[in-house]
Amino acid sequence: MRAVIDTNALLKCIGLKSLFRPIFDSLLLGNYTLVVSTSVLYEYEEILGERNGAFITEATLAALLSLDNLILQRISFDFRLVEQDPDDDKFVNAYVAGQADFLVTDDRHFRVVLASKFPTVRVVSTAEFMGILDGL
């Protein structure tokens, strides 16, 4: 199973005491594959750095990049589906290029993606994804 996780959902998952920590732990255990692009990694770095400081950011990115179940996907197109926040298109593009099964987000801007006939994108909330992982 492959997933793209937007930055805010990732932030919810990395805290040791977070309700959503099982998502990050499942990733570390290799229970699913995380699909990212260079632009997704840059956003992870930027937002994690702003919220958690350099040490946590470097440790988190190092952990992610060391995973065998991380796909660094090259992006050669831009679908431009997230009209309210075009910066979020990077996650849709990684989803499509990486043939992901889920785009994990709690961002309401992604609702427009659900109506898209092409590409078809399965958007799930952080809580829904945790339920999916529980079912494995």
N, CA and C of each residue as an Amber inpcrd file, in Angstrom:
protein
   408
   0.8400000  -1.1720000   0.0000000   0.0000000   0.0000000   0.0000000
   0.8880000   1.2390000   0.0000000   0.5290000   2.1930000  -0.8470000
   1.2910000   3.4350000  -0.9640000   0.4350000   4.6200000  -0.5410000
   1.0770000   5.5690000   0.1420000   0.3600000   6.7580000   0.6100000
   1.2270000   7.9910000   0.4440000   0.5480000   9.0920000   0.1640000
   1.1470000  10.4220000   0.2120000   0.5300000  11.0930000   1.4280000
   1.3520000  11.6580000   2.2790000   0.8630000  12.3170000   3.4950000
   1.2270000  13.7850000   3.4170000   0.2050000  14.6490000   3.5070000
   0.5180000  16.0790000   3.4450000   1.2030000  16.5140000   4.7410000
   1.7680000  17.6890000   4.7100000   2.6230000  18.1510000   5.8080000
   1.8900000  18.2390000   7.1320000   0.6790000  18.7780000   7.1270000
  -0.0520000  18.9090000   8.3900000  -0.4090000  17.5510000   8.9740000
  -0.7430000  16.5900000   8.1280000  -1.0200000  15.2390000   8.6170000
   0.2550000  14.6160000   9.1840000   1.3820000  14.8460000   8.5080000
   2.6540000  14.3340000   9.0340000   2.9470000  14.9220000  10.4020000
   2.7140000  16.2210000  10.5450000   2.9460000  16.8710000  11.8340000
   2.1130000  16.2310000  12.9360000   0.8890000  15.8350000  12.6140000
   0.0150000  15.1920000  13.5970000   0.5340000  13.8220000  14.0150000
   1.3390000  13.2060000  13.1540000   1.7600000  11.8160000  13.3750000
   3.0970000  11.6510000  14.0750000   3.9390000  12.6710000  14.0530000
   5.3000000  12.4400000  14.5340000   5.4730000  12.6340000  16.0370000
   4.5520000  13.3200000  16.6730000   4.6710000  13.5200000  18.1150000
   4.5720000  12.2090000  18.8740000   5.4740000  11.9920000  19.8000000
   5.4830000  10.7290000  20.5460000   4.1820000  10.4650000  21.2910000
   3.5080000  11.5150000  21.7150000   2.2640000  11.3530000  22.4850000
   1.0210000  11.6070000  21.6370000   1.1980000  11.7460000  20.3410000
   0.0810000  12.0390000  19.4580000  -0.8560000  10.8420000  19.3280000
  -2.1350000  11.1280000  19.2490000  -3.1480000  10.1020000  18.9990000
  -2.8790000   9.4040000  17.6670000  -2.2710000  10.1310000  16.7380000
  -2.0200000   9.6000000  15.4010000  -0.6110000   9.0210000  15.2310000
   0.1410000   8.9100000  16.2870000   1.5030000   8.3620000  16.2300000
   1.5590000   6.9750000  15.5820000   0.5290000   6.1250000  15.7310000
   0.5930000   4.8100000  15.0720000   0.8060000   4.8900000  13.5520000
   0.4070000   5.9940000  12.9240000   0.6460000   6.1500000  11.4880000
   2.1410000   6.2450000  11.2140000   2.8410000   7.0660000  11.9920000
   4.2840000   7.2170000  11.8100000   4.9980000   5.9260000  12.1930000
   4.5800000   5.3020000  13.2880000   5.2040000   4.0470000  13.7090000
   5.0150000   2.9570000  12.6510000   3.8390000   2.9010000  12.0360000
   3.5840000   1.9210000  10.9680000   4.5000000   2.1570000   9.7740000
   4.7400000   3.4200000   9.4800000   5.6770000   3.7520000   8.4000000
   7.0710000   3.2460000   8.7500000   7.5200000   3.5360000   9.9650000
   8.8570000   3.1080000  10.3990000   8.9960000   1.5840000  10.3970000
   7.8900000   0.8860000  10.6440000   7.8980000  -0.5780000  10.6510000
   7.7830000  -1.1690000   9.2460000   7.5470000  -0.3210000   8.2460000
   7.4500000  -0.8010000   6.8690000   6.0860000  -1.3250000   6.4870000
   5.0510000  -0.9470000   7.2210000   3.7060000  -1.4460000   6.9480000
   3.0490000  -0.8070000   5.7320000   3.5650000   0.2930000   5.2680000
   3.1140000   0.9200000   4.0310000   4.2690000   1.7220000   3.4540000
   4.1000000   2.1580000   2.2320000   5.1250000   2.9130000   1.5360000
   4.7140000   4.3680000   1.4530000   5.6150000   5.2540000   1.8070000
   5.3810000   6.6910000   1.7050000   5.9460000   7.1810000   0.3810000
   5.0980000   7.8580000  -0.3930000   5.5160000   8.4370000  -1.6660000
   5.7080000   9.9350000  -1.4530000   6.8770000  10.4200000  -1.8080000
   7.1760000  11.8530000  -1.7110000   7.8590000  12.2910000  -3.0040000
   7.8670000  13.5750000  -3.2220000   8.6420000  14.1720000  -4.3080000
   9.6300000  15.1280000  -3.6570000  10.5170000  15.6680000  -4.4370000
  11.4650000  16.6410000  -3.9050000  10.7260000  17.8340000  -3.3150000
   9.6900000  18.3090000  -4.0000000   8.9580000  19.4700000  -3.4840000
   8.2040000  19.1300000  -2.2030000   7.7270000  17.9080000  -2.0640000
   7.0790000  17.4920000  -0.8130000   8.1180000  17.4850000   0.3170000
   9.2970000  16.9590000   0.0550000  10.3460000  16.9470000   1.0780000
  10.7490000  18.3580000   1.4870000  10.8230000  19.2560000   0.5120000
  11.1520000  20.6470000   0.8390000  10.0860000  21.2710000   1.7340000
   8.8320000  20.9620000   1.4620000   7.7720000  21.5020000   2.3220000
   7.8400000  20.8820000   3.7160000   8.0600000  19.5670000   3.7830000
   8.2390000  18.9280000   5.0900000   9.3280000  19.6640000   5.8740000
  10.4570000  19.9020000   5.2090000  11.5880000  20.5550000   5.8700000
  11.2120000  21.9640000   6.3380000  10.5590000  22.7160000   5.4890000
  10.1940000  24.0940000   5.8290000   9.2280000  24.1560000   7.0160000
   8.1530000  23.4030000   6.9370000   7.1130000  23.4850000   7.9710000
   7.5760000  22.8260000   9.2670000   8.2350000  21.6780000   9.1700000
   8.7730000  21.0510000  10.3840000   9.7660000  21.9800000  11.0620000
  10.6040000  22.6440000  10.2730000  11.5870000  23.5720000  10.8270000
  10.9430000  24.7300000  11.5600000   9.8640000  25.2660000  10.9840000
   9.1550000  26.3820000  11.6200000   8.4970000  25.9640000  12.9310000
   7.9650000  24.7690000  12.9620000   7.1720000  24.3320000  14.1170000
   7.9580000  23.5710000  15.1650000   8.9920000  22.8480000  14.7270000
   9.6730000  21.9430000  15.6510000  11.1660000  22.1910000  15.8080000
  11.7200000  23.1160000  15.0610000  13.1390000  23.4120000  15.1740000
  14.0070000  22.5050000  14.3270000  15.2710000  22.8750000  14.2580000
  16.2250000  22.2040000  13.3720000  16.4870000  20.7510000  13.7720000
  16.6340000  20.4810000  15.0650000  16.9880000  19.1290000  15.5000000
  15.9110000  18.1210000  15.1170000  14.6590000  18.4050000  15.4590000
  13.5470000  17.4970000  15.1440000  13.4000000  17.3580000  13.6340000
  13.5340000  18.4690000  12.9270000  13.4010000  18.4440000  11.4690000
  14.4500000  17.5450000  10.8390000  15.7090000  17.7390000  11.2140000
  16.7920000  16.9330000  10.6510000  16.6260000  15.4600000  11.0000000
  16.2420000  15.1750000  12.2320000  16.0610000  13.7840000  12.6520000
  14.9070000  13.1260000  11.9000000  13.8200000  13.8570000  11.7330000
  12.6550000  13.3060000  11.0360000  12.9730000  13.0500000   9.5720000
  13.5910000  14.0150000   8.9110000  13.9330000  13.8360000   7.4990000
  14.9660000  12.7300000   7.3070000  15.9340000  12.6490000   8.1990000
  16.9270000  11.5760000   8.1140000  16.2640000  10.2150000   8.2670000
  15.3260000  10.1130000   9.2100000  14.6010000   8.8520000   9.4040000
  13.8100000   8.4940000   8.1500000  13.1110000   9.4690000   7.5910000
  12.3210000   9.2030000   6.3840000  13.2010000   8.7610000   5.2230000
  14.2830000   9.5010000   5.0000000  15.1410000   9.2060000   3.8520000
  15.9070000   7.8950000   3.9850000  15.9810000   7.3680000   5.1940000
  16.6740000   6.0920000   5.3920000  15.7580000   4.8870000   5.1740000
  14.4820000   5.1290000   5.0080000  13.5170000   4.0360000   4.8940000
  13.5640000   3.3640000   3.5310000  13.5060000   2.0350000   3.5390000
  13.3940000   1.2850000   2.2870000  12.0060000   1.4410000   1.6760000
  11.0460000   1.7960000   2.5030000   9.6680000   1.9380000   2.0460000
   9.2920000   3.4030000   1.7820000  10.2680000   4.1820000   1.3920000
  10.0360000   5.5460000   0.9390000  10.3670000   5.6040000  -0.5500000
   9.4460000   6.1300000  -1.3270000   9.6830000   6.3140000  -2.7620000
   9.8420000   7.8030000  -3.0090000  10.9960000   8.1870000  -3.5150000
  11.2260000   9.5610000  -3.9340000  10.8470000   9.6200000  -5.4050000
   9.6520000  10.1200000  -5.6460000   9.0480000  10.0940000  -6.9730000
   9.4070000  11.3260000  -7.7820000   9.8650000  11.1230000  -8.9730000
  10.1180000  12.2280000  -9.8940000   8.7900000  12.6780000 -10.4880000
   8.5630000  13.9770000 -10.5410000   7.3160000  14.5290000 -11.0560000
   7.5970000  15.2020000 -12.3920000   6.8090000  14.8320000 -13.3930000
   7.0160000  15.4310000 -14.7180000   5.7560000  16.1250000 -15.2410000
   4.7750000  16.3220000 -14.3620000   3.5480000  17.0010000 -14.7580000
   2.9490000  17.7040000 -13.5570000   2.0120000  18.5800000 -13.8190000
   1.3410000  19.3230000 -12.7490000  -0.1430000  19.3790000 -13.0830000
  -0.9520000  18.6700000 -12.2950000  -2.3790000  18.5920000 -12.5890000
  -3.1520000  19.8560000 -12.2180000  -2.6480000  20.6310000 -11.2860000
  -3.2870000  21.8930000 -10.8890000  -4.7720000  21.7050000 -10.5380000
  -5.0170000  20.8360000  -9.5820000  -6.3890000  20.5520000  -9.1580000
  -6.8160000  21.3200000  -7.9210000  -5.8790000  21.7430000  -7.0910000
  -6.2170000  22.3750000  -5.8160000  -6.2220000  23.8870000  -6.0270000
  -7.3360000  24.3860000  -6.5320000  -7.4370000  25.7940000  -6.9150000
  -7.2890000  26.7520000  -5.7400000  -7.8250000  26.4050000  -4.5760000
  -7.7710000  27.3030000  -3.4240000  -6.3760000  27.4380000  -2.8430000
  -5.5490000  26.4300000  -3.0540000  -4.1790000  26.4590000  -2.5390000
  -3.2740000  25.6860000  -3.5020000  -2.8790000  26.3240000  -4.6060000
  -2.0850000  25.6290000  -5.6270000  -0.7970000  24.9970000  -5.0990000
  -0.2870000  25.4840000  -3.9760000   0.9090000  24.8950000  -3.3860000
   0.6620000  23.4390000  -2.9770000  -0.5990000  23.0800000  -2.7400000
  -0.9320000  21.7120000  -2.3450000  -0.9300000  20.7360000  -3.5210000
  -0.8560000  21.2450000  -4.7420000  -0.8340000  20.3630000  -5.9080000
   0.3350000  19.3820000  -5.8720000   1.4030000  19.7330000  -5.1850000
   2.5720000  18.8440000  -5.1130000   2.1990000  17.4760000  -4.5430000
   1.2240000  17.4380000  -3.6440000   0.8140000  16.1740000  -3.0400000
  -0.0130000  15.3430000  -4.0190000  -0.8810000  16.0030000  -4.7780000
  -1.6630000  15.3120000  -5.8040000  -0.7260000  14.7630000  -6.8760000
   0.2200000  15.5620000  -7.2960000   1.1580000  15.1310000  -8.3260000
   1.9830000  13.9290000  -7.8690000   2.4230000  13.9310000  -6.6130000
   3.1650000  12.7850000  -6.0700000   2.2700000  11.5530000  -6.0010000
   1.0140000  11.7710000  -5.6200000   0.0440000  10.6720000  -5.5520000
  -0.0990000  10.0000000  -6.9150000  -0.3390000  10.7930000  -7.9440000
  -0.5640000  10.2410000  -9.2790000   0.7120000   9.6070000  -9.8300000
   1.8130000  10.3210000  -9.7880000   3.0690000   9.8070000 -10.3410000
   3.5480000   8.5620000  -9.5990000   3.3260000   8.5260000  -8.2940000
   3.7750000   7.4020000  -7.4810000   2.7720000   6.2710000  -7.3750000
   1.6590000   6.4060000  -8.1010000   0.6050000   5.3870000  -8.0900000
   0.2000000   5.0140000  -6.6640000  -0.0290000   6.0590000  -5.8700000
  -0.3920000   5.8520000  -4.4700000  -1.8430000   5.3830000  -4.3500000
  -2.1340000   4.7990000  -3.2120000  -3.4900000   4.3340000  -2.9170000
  -4.2820000   5.3650000  -2.1200000  -3.5710000   6.1990000  -1.3510000
  -4.2260000   7.1710000  -0.4780000  -3.4500000   8.4840000  -0.4570000
  -4.1890000   9.5750000  -0.3950000  -3.6140000  10.8800000  -0.0880000
  -4.1860000  11.2540000   1.2780000  -3.3320000  11.3170000   2.2660000
  -3.7500000  11.5320000   3.6520000  -3.6720000  13.0220000   3.9750000
  -4.8130000  13.6060000   4.2980000  -4.8750000  15.0260000   4.6110000
  -6.1490000  15.3390000   5.3780000  -6.0850000  16.3660000   6.1790000
  -7.2730000  16.9100000   6.8350000  -7.5700000  18.3120000   6.3070000
  -6.8940000  18.6910000   5.2440000  -7.0200000  20.0150000   4.6430000
  -8.2520000  20.0480000   3.7420000  -9.1570000  20.9570000   4.0180000
 -10.3990000  21.0570000   3.2470000 -10.1610000  21.4560000   1.7950000
  -9.0160000  22.0270000   1.4800000  -8.7160000  22.4120000   0.0970000
  -8.6830000  21.2080000  -0.8420000  -8.4520000  20.0400000  -0.2970000
  -8.3690000  18.8400000  -1.1280000  -9.7430000  18.2830000  -1.4980000
 -10.8140000  18.8360000  -0.9550000 -12.1590000  18.3510000  -1.2930000
 -12.4290000  18.4450000  -2.7870000 -11.9030000  19.4810000  -3.4260000
 -12.1020000  19.6490000  -4.8620000 -11.5110000  18.4770000  -5.6430000
 -10.4800000  17.8640000  -5.1190000  -9.8310000  16.7390000  -5.7840000
 -10.7730000  15.5420000  -5.8420000 -11.6340000  15.4050000  -4.8510000
 -12.5720000  14.2830000  -4.8160000 -13.5130000  14.2950000  -6.0070000
 -13.8150000  15.4690000  -6.5400000 -14.7290000  15.5970000  -7.6750000
 -14.0490000  15.3610000  -9.0150000 -12.7470000  15.2640000  -9.0170000
 -12.0040000  15.0960000 -10.2640000 -12.2460000  13.7140000 -10.8560000
 -12.5920000  13.6940000 -12.1240000 -12.7530000  12.4090000 -12.8240000
 -11.3930000  11.8690000 -13.2620000 -10.4950000  12.7750000 -13.5790000
  -9.1230000  12.3870000 -13.9190000  -8.1870000  13.4850000 -13.4530000
  -7.2170000  13.1320000 -12.7030000  -6.9650000  11.7980000 -12.1680000
  -7.8750000  11.5150000 -10.9740000  -8.1460000  10.2640000 -10.7640000
  -8.9230000   9.8470000  -9.5990000  -7.9700000   9.7930000  -8.3990000
  -8.3550000  10.4670000  -7.3240000  -7.5050000  10.5380000  -6.1390000
  -8.3350000  10.1180000  -4.9320000  -7.8220000   9.1710000  -4.1800000
  -8.5190000   8.7350000  -2.9630000  -7.9560000   9.5210000  -1.7850000
  -8.7310000  10.5100000  -1.3410000  -8.3480000  11.3710000  -0.2300000
  -8.9740000  10.8130000   1.0400000  -8.1510000  10.6160000   2.0680000
  -8.6450000  10.1550000   3.3600000  -8.0870000  11.0490000   4.4560000
  -8.8290000  11.1600000   5.5320000  -8.3620000  11.9490000   6.6760000
  -7.3140000  11.1530000   7.4510000  -6.6500000  11.8490000   8.3410000
  -5.6590000  11.1920000   9.1910000  -6.3270000  10.0770000   9.9980000
  -7.4940000  10.3670000  10.5520000  -8.2170000   9.3670000  11.3520000
  -8.6330000   8.1610000  10.4830000  -9.1010000   8.4240000   9.2600000
  -9.4810000   7.3280000   8.3690000  -8.2710000   6.4640000   8.0240000
  -7.1430000   7.0990000   7.7730000  -5.9500000   6.3300000   7.4270000
  -5.4830000   5.4670000   8.6040000  -5.6090000   5.9940000   9.8040000
  -5.2380000   5.2080000  10.9780000  -6.1500000   3.9760000  11.0720000
  -7.4270000   4.1490000  10.7630000  -8.3470000   3.0230000  10.7450000
  -7.9840000   1.9950000   9.6810000  -7.5620000   2.4710000   8.5210000
  -7.1260000   1.5710000   7.4550000  -5.9130000   0.7700000   7.9080000
  -4.9660000   1.4300000   8.5420000  -3.7700000   0.7390000   9.0360000
  -4.1260000  -0.2640000  10.1330000  -5.1060000   0.0730000  10.9670000
  -5.5430000  -0.8540000  12.0230000  -6.1130000  -2.1350000  11.4250000
  -6.6960000  -2.0070000  10.2250000  -7.3070000  -3.1550000   9.5720000
  -6.3180000  -4.0800000   8.8750000  -5.0610000  -3.6890000   8.8290000
  -4.0550000  -4.5240000   8.1510000  -3.6400000  -5.7040000   9.0140000
